[in-house]
Amino acid sequence: MNAKDKFVFGLLGALIIGAFYFQFLTDELNKRMDTLNLADKEHVDIVLNEFSDSLRVYNLRFIGRGKHLRKAQKDIVANADLIERNTDSLASMIDDVNFTLDNFMRTTKKNFRDVNNDIDDLSTEVQGTIRKLKQSISDLEQKSTTLEKRLKEIEDLELIQEAFIEAKEDDDD
């Protein structure tokens, strides 16, 4: 036997040992799966029995409550209708408030314009009155100056008259 034959027989032996090992693993896995399937079936039966028992208990509890459910459904429909009516009336109220606010804004703007115009008119009127007052003051100052001049002339006239009277008296004496 040469080395090549030994290698082939060794490889064949290793493959056979590997095949037996994989066969052993699959047998173990199949046994484990059988136990898991049995446990799962028992568990599902327990859960289904508990669920069906609970469902039966709840069904018994709700027998005769159909009347209450129908009343609740009618109440829900009535509430939905009430909400729709209130929504419509609320929308119309919002529109009314919006219209009122728009009118208020327009009226307020107009009033502000009118007040500004009145202020401008009053400003013009006050400026005219100030001009008239200044002119009147100027006229009064001018008249005052004229009166002072005339008063001085009168005083001078009195001096002249006194001097004239004295002169006449001196002439008469």
C-alpha positions as CSV (number, residue, x, y, z in Angstrom):
1,M,0.0,0.0,0.0
2,N,1.4,3.2,-1.0
3,A,0.9,6.7,0.6
4,K,-1.8,7.7,-1.9
5,D,-3.9,4.7,-0.9
6,K,-3.4,5.3,2.7
7,F,-4.4,9.0,2.3
8,V,-7.6,7.9,0.4
9,F,-8.5,5.3,3.1
10,G,-7.8,7.8,5.8
11,L,-10.0,10.4,4.1
12,L,-12.7,7.8,3.6
13,G,-12.5,6.9,7.3
14,A,-12.7,10.5,8.3
15,L,-15.8,11.0,6.1
16,I,-17.5,7.9,7.6
17,I,-16.7,9.1,11.1
18,G,-18.1,12.6,10.2
19,A,-21.2,11.0,8.7
20,F,-21.8,9.0,11.9
21,Y,-21.3,12.2,13.9
22,F,-23.8,14.2,11.8
23,Q,-26.2,11.2,12.0
24,F,-25.9,11.2,15.8
25,L,-26.5,15.1,15.9
26,T,-29.6,14.9,13.7
27,D,-31.0,12.0,15.9
28,E,-30.5,14.2,19.0
29,L,-32.1,17.2,17.3
30,N,-35.1,15.1,16.2
31,K,-35.5,13.8,19.8
32,R,-35.3,17.4,21.1
33,M,-37.8,18.6,18.5
34,D,-40.2,15.8,19.4
35,T,-40.1,16.8,23.1
36,L,-40.5,20.5,22.1
37,N,-43.5,19.7,19.8
38,L,-45.2,17.8,22.6
39,A,-44.6,20.6,25.1
40,D,-45.9,23.2,22.6
41,K,-49.0,21.1,21.9
42,E,-49.7,20.8,25.7
43,H,-49.1,24.5,26.2
44,V,-51.3,25.5,23.3
45,D,-54.1,23.2,24.6
46,I,-53.7,24.9,28.1
47,V,-53.8,28.4,26.6
48,L,-56.7,27.6,24.3
49,N,-58.7,26.1,27.2
50,E,-58.0,29.1,29.4
51,F,-58.9,31.5,26.6
52,S,-62.1,29.6,25.8
53,D,-63.0,29.5,29.5
54,S,-62.3,33.3,29.8
55,L,-64.2,34.0,26.7
56,R,-67.2,32.0,28.0
57,V,-67.0,33.9,31.3
58,Y,-67.0,37.2,29.5
59,N,-69.8,36.2,27.2
60,L,-71.9,35.3,30.3
61,R,-71.1,38.7,31.8
62,F,-72.2,40.6,28.7
63,I,-75.4,38.7,28.2
64,G,-78.2,41.2,28.6
65,R,-76.0,44.2,28.1
66,G,-76.8,44.6,24.5
67,K,-79.5,47.1,25.5
68,H,-76.8,49.2,27.3
69,L,-74.5,48.9,24.2
70,R,-77.3,50.1,21.9
71,K,-78.0,53.0,24.2
72,A,-74.3,53.9,24.3
73,Q,-74.3,53.7,20.5
74,K,-77.3,56.0,20.3
75,D,-75.7,58.4,22.8
76,I,-72.5,58.5,20.7
77,V,-74.5,59.3,17.5
78,A,-76.4,62.0,19.4
79,N,-73.2,63.5,20.7
80,A,-71.7,63.4,17.1
81,D,-74.8,65.3,15.9
82,L,-74.6,67.8,18.7
83,I,-70.9,68.4,17.9
84,E,-71.7,68.9,14.2
85,R,-74.5,71.4,15.1
86,N,-72.2,73.3,17.6
87,T,-69.4,73.3,15.1
88,D,-71.7,74.9,12.5
89,S,-73.0,77.5,14.9
90,L,-69.5,78.1,16.2
91,A,-68.2,78.6,12.7
92,S,-71.0,81.2,12.1
93,M,-70.2,82.9,15.4
94,I,-66.5,83.1,14.4
95,D,-67.5,84.6,11.0
96,D,-69.7,87.2,12.9
97,V,-66.9,88.1,15.2
98,N,-64.5,88.4,12.3
99,F,-67.0,90.7,10.5
100,T,-67.5,92.8,13.6
101,L,-63.7,93.1,14.1
102,D,-63.3,94.1,10.5
103,N,-65.9,96.8,10.9
104,F,-64.3,97.9,14.2
105,M,-60.9,98.2,12.5
106,R,-62.3,100.3,9.6
107,T,-64.2,102.5,12.0
108,T,-61.2,102.9,14.3
109,K,-59.0,103.8,11.3
110,K,-61.5,106.3,10.1
111,N,-61.8,107.8,13.6
112,F,-58.0,108.1,13.8
113,R,-57.9,109.8,10.3
114,D,-60.6,112.2,11.5
115,V,-58.7,113.0,14.7
116,N,-55.5,113.6,12.7
117,N,-57.4,115.9,10.3
118,D,-58.9,117.8,13.3
119,I,-55.5,118.1,14.9
120,D,-54.0,119.4,11.6
121,D,-57.0,121.9,11.4
122,L,-56.5,123.0,15.0
123,S,-52.7,123.4,14.4
124,T,-53.4,125.6,11.4
125,E,-56.0,127.6,13.4
126,V,-53.6,128.0,16.3
127,Q,-50.8,129.2,14.0
128,G,-53.2,131.8,12.5
129,T,-54.2,132.9,16.0
130,I,-50.6,133.2,17.1
131,R,-49.9,135.3,14.0
132,K,-52.8,137.6,14.8
133,L,-51.7,137.8,18.5
134,K,-48.2,138.7,17.4
135,Q,-49.6,141.3,15.0
136,S,-51.8,142.7,17.8
137,I,-48.9,142.9,20.2
138,S,-46.8,144.6,17.6
139,D,-49.7,147.1,17.0
140,L,-50.0,147.7,20.8
141,E,-46.2,148.3,21.0
142,Q,-46.4,150.7,18.2
143,K,-49.4,152.5,19.7
144,S,-47.6,152.6,23.1
145,T,-44.6,154.1,21.4
146,T,-46.8,156.7,19.7
147,L,-48.6,157.5,23.0
148,E,-45.2,157.9,24.7
149,K,-44.1,160.3,22.0
150,R,-47.4,162.3,22.2
151,L,-47.1,162.4,26.0
152,K,-43.6,163.8,25.8
153,E,-44.9,166.3,23.3
154,I,-47.7,167.2,25.7
155,E,-45.2,167.6,28.5
156,D,-43.0,169.7,26.3
157,L,-46.0,171.7,25.3
158,E,-46.8,172.3,29.0
159,L,-43.2,173.5,29.5
160,I,-43.6,175.8,26.5
161,Q,-46.9,177.0,27.7
162,E,-45.5,177.7,31.2
163,A,-42.6,179.5,29.7
164,F,-44.9,181.4,27.5
165,I,-47.1,182.3,30.5
166,E,-44.1,183.3,32.6
167,A,-42.9,185.4,29.7
168,K,-46.3,187.0,29.5
169,E,-46.3,187.6,33.1
170,D,-42.9,189.1,32.9
171,D,-44.0,191.3,30.1
172,D,-47.0,192.4,32.0
173,D,-45.0,193.3,35.0
